[in-house]
Amino acid sequence: MEAGNNGSHHFRKALLGALKDSTKVGLAKVNSENKELDIAVVKATNHFEVPPKEKHVRTIFEALSRPKSGFAYCMHSLARRLARTSTWTVALKTLIIIHRALREMVPPIHQELVSYSQSRVLVLNMSRFTDESTPDAWYYSSWVRHYALYLEERLESFRILNYDVVKDDSRTKTLGIPELLVQLPALQELLFRLLDCQPDKVTRYKSLIQYALSIVAAESVHIYEAISVGNFKLLEKFFKMRRQDAIRSLEIYRKATAQAKNLSEFFEVCQGLEFGSGQMYIKIDDAPASFVNAMIEYVKEAPQSPVLSKKWKPISLPPSLGLFFDLDDFTQDSSQIYDGSALSPKNPDTDYQPSLFTFPSPSNSPSWKRQLVATPSTSGISVDGSEMAVGLDRLALDSLYDTEVAAANDNGS
């Protein structure tokens, strides 16, 4: 009986939402000076549980690409829609449009959106958003809030890095140690927010949430690759660092190790969903304590100036170092993941045309999860069976380690 009441209540709210949308469209036709845009915003973010129609999304993108006043008006319309709704579908579809604009628009609008947010109340602030229409809607609302926090962190990472890591995940390869010590924590915070988007048992089977999640999952590839490449560069210089830098590098390495495990769990969940079905999953082993202990010992004895301490005695590394991926093929460049098509809606009445990316099946191309290890084409790091989950080649690190041992022996003699 209770389930029947919930279903009836949900139907009534959906009907009421459709009537509200219809009324807003009618008012826009009569009163608005920007009627085409206002109608597109309402229709793209309507109450139906399907992705925004592509023709309305393109109208919004066109408005966002206009001069400053046009951009501000369009963002104000989206922000107002976000602030006034109490329906999770409307809120989520509005966030999806903003997310897609960040990914797809040329030229990029990151700086404009950062400036717009700083001059007003944060556009993506959804901390108090709750849809109380049904018991399950509370869980959907929670996922929407996590998604908004991820997008907010995406803008914050752009402000710190001054580039979009999703479109330029190899940038960390060119950075020096001081820049890496600033940028890697920002990227790890972004990955932390992304991992919070892992759906629970209630939210994971909603097709609209899966649609947004598929975009998030694809972006994790680029974020994690950037962190992996940066981590390799830090470890390359670790045993020559002064103490303060070594402490910060050790913290970054430890966090990357923990996030690798969490990311593996995230992808296992995605694998069980429609957009991730048929994909290979990641096998992760624990990082050996010996290497972390060696880093800790170095930190204890590290000099204030960047010269290797004579007292420090390196230990032998075990054959297994770090976290491993159990994968077969590393030939695909991770940038290929960015293109393709997205999860198609199930509603045949929509005219949505996929335009984001696809998750290829193993039969026709390498798995998207294989991109979690940096390939030579994107990172310059050799990839083979001894590759670590944080994007490190064990053989390269062994060579680095042996070099430091030899240097220490020369200094001590």
Secondary structure, 3 states (H helix, E strand, C coil): CHHHHHHHHHHHHHHHHHHHHHHHHHHHHHHCCCHHHHHHHHHHCCCCCCCCCHHHHHHHHHHHCCCHHHHHHHHHHHHHHHHHCCCHHHHHHHHHHHHHHHHHCCCCCHHHHHHHHHHCCCCCCCCCCCCCCCHHHHHHHHHHHHHHHHHHHHHHHHHHHCCCCCCCCCHHHHCCHHHHHHHHHHHHHHHHHHHCCCCCCCCCCCHHHHHHHHHHHHHHHHHHHHHHHHHHHHHHHHHHCCHHHHHHHHHHHHHHHHHHHHHHHHHHHHHCCHHHCCCCCCCCCCCCHHHHHHHHHHHHHCCCCCCCCCCCCCCCCCCCCCCECCCCCCCCCHHHHHCCCCCCCCCCCCCCCCCCCCCCCCCCCCCHHHHHCCCHHHHCCCCCCCEECCCCEHHHHHHHHHHHHHHHHHHHC
